[in-house]
């Protein structure tokens, strides 16, 4: 349909990439991005560590695997065209114990199936050549893994939407979504806008906004806060590139790692602690409404029964710098509590099924003229342009 209006709820990087893709592919379509905050990229996008993932971790054939690999090439090209930061500094995924070698080999197989470029296994001596201060007995080296500035990319996407005749409307918290004859009415208090199609990319609020559209009840978003330390400026030379642990396959989190940023700083982290508010960026931030929703969901208690020991360990790291740095010291033995200061935080919108399973893959589905992105954690920023392609192709498939 030509000359229609498409609404996109959420001005994070996925919502803006999707709006941009529609505007470019469907000339004559009016695209309106509705954002509750006063600026774009305020939440997950703006608190992102800036890593452009190469595709090591994701199950072959999954949406994450396919869209991450495609997304890297699109993002690299876009950054080059727009003179945005894109630095291929490389990543080491380091095994520090013998019992991690099998998991590292499984990761290597996944990466091979996902066509991760130039990946290779390296020995203890080769680790030292790449990262002189790193520990470990073996590692995977991904030299093409990069870092960027996702906030700058999101802002550029917003400009593209406007250049194509679209609109990014901040300060529009969606309070109701109603199917009406000939379209969908989206309201923010007394303000209303009618659209022909609606795409929900609401991140931390994705399940709540989906419920406004009478979408299915699951999965539920459970917020996990990730806290970072920062290496002091005179210690940033401890690492040259990204240094990661071999991930625990039971969790969709990657563990405490070292992340150089495009501004020259180096983050250490994050941990993963259950936040008591969807936008709970500090330990003391509590939302009774959000907390009640977390507690009332059966999946929360089933998840807690399986993983309570890990949860206690993560909270210990949140309260103590020494506990936080204990894991980090395994990968860069020269680093200590005196080398870091507390850094920023982010909140991950982690989808959880009723059976207590942490949803790993992206979940995107349609109900009539409404499409909902229900789970888009890392590597969603890396994959944002490919996710946008996938959504637009699905929306206009019929």
N, C-alpha and C positions, 0 to 999 in steps of 0.2 A: 504494500500500500504506500503510495507516495503522499507527501504532504501531511503526514501524521505527526502526532506529538508523542515522544517517548520520555518517560520520567525515569530517572536513576536515583535511588535513595542511597546516599553515602558518598562523600567526596574524599575517600581514601584512594589509594593508588589503583585498586581494582575497579572501583566505581568510575573514576575518571578515565581510566584506560578504556572501559566499556563504552562510556559516553563518547569518547573520542572516536572509537572504532565505528560506532553507529553514524556519527556525523560525517566521517570520511566515506563510508561505504554507501550511505543512503542519502545522497544530496536531496534537499527539499524537506528532509525530516527535521522537525524542531526537537532538539534535545534539551531537557532541563534537569540539572543535577540538584537535588535537594539535600542540604547538609545542615545538621542541627547546630554545629559550631559556627564561629564567626570567621573561620579560615579553613582551608583545605589541609588534609594530611595531619590532623591534630592528634590522632590516637595511634593505632598500630603502625601506620606508615611513618609518622613523625618520630616514633620511638624505636624504629628498626635499626639493627646494627649495621646495615649498609652492605651486607654480603650478597654478592651475586652467585648463587649456588650453581654448581656445574651439573648436578644430577646424580651424585653418588648414592644417596640414601634411599631412593624411592623404588618401590616394587615395580619391576618391568611390566609395562602394559597398564599401569595405573594412570589416572589423570595427572597426578603429581609428576610422575616420570615423563610422560609425553609432553605436558605443557611446560615443565621446567626447561627441558632441553630446547624446545622451540622458543621459549621465552628468552633464553640467554642470547640467542642470535639476534632476535628482534631488539632487545634492550641494548645490546652492544652497538648495533647499527644506529639506533635512535640517539644514543649518547654521543656518538661520533658526529652525527649530523648537527646536533644542537650544541656541541662543545660543552657537554656536561661531563662531570668526572666519571672516569671508568678506568680503573687501574688493576691489571692482572698481576696481583702480588703472590698468588699461589697459596695452596693450603696443604698442610701435613695433618693426616689423621693418624694419631700415634697410639700404638699399643705399648703399655707399660708393664703388662704381666703376660705370662705364657698363656693363661686361659682366655686372653683376648684375641689370640692369633686366629682362632677359628672364625670368630665374628668378623675379624678384619678380612679374612679370605672371602667370607660371604658378601661383605660389602664390596670387595673388588669384583666379584661376579656380577653383582647388581649394576655396578658402574659400567662394566664391560657391556652388559646388555643394553644399557641406556646410552651407549656411545659417548661416554665422557672423554673428551679429547686429551691425549698425551698422558693419561693416568699411568702410574707405574708403582710397583712395590719397591721400597727402599730398605736397606739394612741399617743397623745401628750407626755404622760409620758414615753412611750416606745421609742419615738424618743430620749429623753434625756438619756436613758440608752445606746443607740447605739452611739449617737453623743451628748455629754453633752453641746456643744456650739451651736447646731442647733436650729432654731426656727421652727414654723409650728404647725398646728393643727392636722394633720394626715399625714401618709406617707405610701409608699410601700417600703419594705425592700427586696433587692435582695442580699443575702449574698454571692452568688457565682460569682457576677460580679468581674472582675479581671482587673489588669493592666499589661502591658508588654512593651517591647521595639521593635517597629515594624521595625525600621531601622536595628537592629541586626538580626531580623528574615529574612528580605529581603536579607541581605548580606549572610545569611546562605543558603537561597534558591538559590542565584547565585552560591555559591560553589557547591551545589548539581547538578545544571545544568552542570557545568564544569566537575565534577567527572563522570557524565554520558556521557561525550564526546561532550557536547554542548558548545556553545560559547556565552559570553556576550560581545557585541561590543559597547563600549562607544564612544562618539564623532561622532555619526552617525545620524545627523538630517535628517529625511526623507523629500526629496524634490519632489519626484514623485513616483507614483505606477502605473504600466502599466501591463495589462494582455497581455501576449505574448504566442505564441504556446508552449504548454507543461508546462505552469506555470505562474508566476507573477514576474515581475522585479521591484525591489525596489532600488531607487537611492538616494544617498546623494551627490549632486553636480555631479562630474564626476565618483564617485565610485558607482558601481552597484553590486547587488547580486540577483541571481535568486532563487526563492523558489517554492515549489509545493503548499503550503498552506500558508496563512498569517492571523495572528490574531492581531487585533489592540487593544492595551490596553494603549492608549496615554493620559489618564487623562485629564488635563487641555487643551490639544490640540486634544482631541478625535474627535470633529466634524471637525476640520480642516484637520486632517489626513484622516478621513473617506471621505471627499470631494475629496481628492487626488485619492481615490479608486473608485470614481464615485458612492459613496453610497448616500442614500437618504439625503435630506437637513436638516431634523429635527431629533431630537431636537438640539437646539443650546446650546453651553456651555456659561453660564454667570458666571464670576468669582466673588465669594464673599469672601472678606478678613475677617478672624477671628482673633481678637487681644486678647491677654491674659495679665493679670497682674500676678505677682508672689508674694506670701506671703513672707515677709522677713523671714530669717532663724529662728529668735527667735519667730516667730508666726506660724510656720508650725504645731504646736500642736493644733491649733484651730479645725482641723478636723482629724478624724481617717481614714475615708474612703471617698467615692465619695458622694457628696451632690448635687442633681439636682432639678430643678423646675419641676412642672407638665407642659409638653410641650403644646404649642398652636397648635391644630390640623391643623390650616391653613398653617403652615410652616413646612418644613422638617428639621428645625434647632431645637436644644434642649434647647436653652436659656443659660444664664450665670450660670455656675456651678463651684464647687470646685473639683479639680482633683489632688490627690497625684500622683507623678511620681515615677518610680522605683529608681531614683537617690536621693529620699528624698525631693525634692522640691514639692511645691503645686501651681498649676496654678488656677487662677480665670478667667473664661471666657468660651468661646469666645463670642464676639458680632458677628454681621453678616452685613458687609457693602459692597455695590457694589464696586468692585475693578475696576480701570480704566486701568488695564492691566491684562492679563491672569496670569502673574507671578508677580502681584502687591503686594509685601509683605510690602511695605511702603505706607503711605498716599500720598506721592508726586510722586510715580511711575506711569507714564502715558505712554501708548503705543497708538499713534494716530491710528495705524492699528487696534488694538484691540478695541479701543473706537469707531471707525467708524463702526466696525462689530456689536458691541453691539447696537449702535444707529440705525443702518439700519434694525435691526430685528424687525418685527412687534410685536413679543411676549414681547419684552422689554417694550414697551409703554403700552401694556395691563396689564402687571404685575405692572408697576409703578402706573397706574390709580387705581388699587385695593389696593396697599400696601404702598402708599407714606407716610402716617403718621408714619408707623412703620419704614420706611427707614430714616426719619428725626430723630426719636428717637435713632436709631442705630448710626447715624453719630454724634449725640450729645455725645454719650458715647465714640466715637473714639477721640473726641477733648478734653474731660474733664474727668480726673480721678474721680472726685466727681460724675459726672453723670454715669460713668461706674459702680462705686461701689454701686450706689443707689439700684439696683436690688439685688446685692450680699448680702447686709445687711439684706434683708428680710429672708434669709436662714441661715445666721450665724450672728446674731445681734451684736456680739462682734467685728466684723471686720470693719475697716474704712480705709480711704484714707492713713493714716499714716502707715498702716500695709502692704502696697503693693508697689512694684515698677513695672515699665512696663516690660513685658516679651516678649515672642516671638510672631510670627504671622504665620498664614497659609492661604492658598487660597483654597477654596472649588470649585471644578468643578461642578457647579449645572446646570443640563440640564433644558431647558425651551422650552415648546412647543409654536407653533405660536399663540395659543390662550391666551398666558400669564400664562399658568398653570405651576407651579414648579413641575417637574417630581419627583415623590417620589420613585418609585420602580426602581430596576436595569433594564437596557435595554440592551439586548445582542441579536444581530441578524446576520444572515448569508446571503451573496449574493454570491452564487457559492462557490469558494474556499477561499473566504475572510470572516472572522468573525469579527464583530466590537462590542466592548464594548462601548456603547454610553452614559451610565449613570451608574456610580459605586461610589456614595458617601458613607458616613458612613451608615452602618457598613461594608464597603467593606474590610477594613483591617482585621477585625474580621473574615469575611466570605471568605477571600482570597483563602484558600485551597479548600473550598467547591465550590466557583465560578470556580476555576480551574477544578475541577471534572465536573461541569456542562458544561463548554465550551468544554472540551475534549470529553465528551460523546456526545455532540451535533455535534461536528466536524466530529467524526468518526461513527455517527449513520448510515450513508449510505455507 
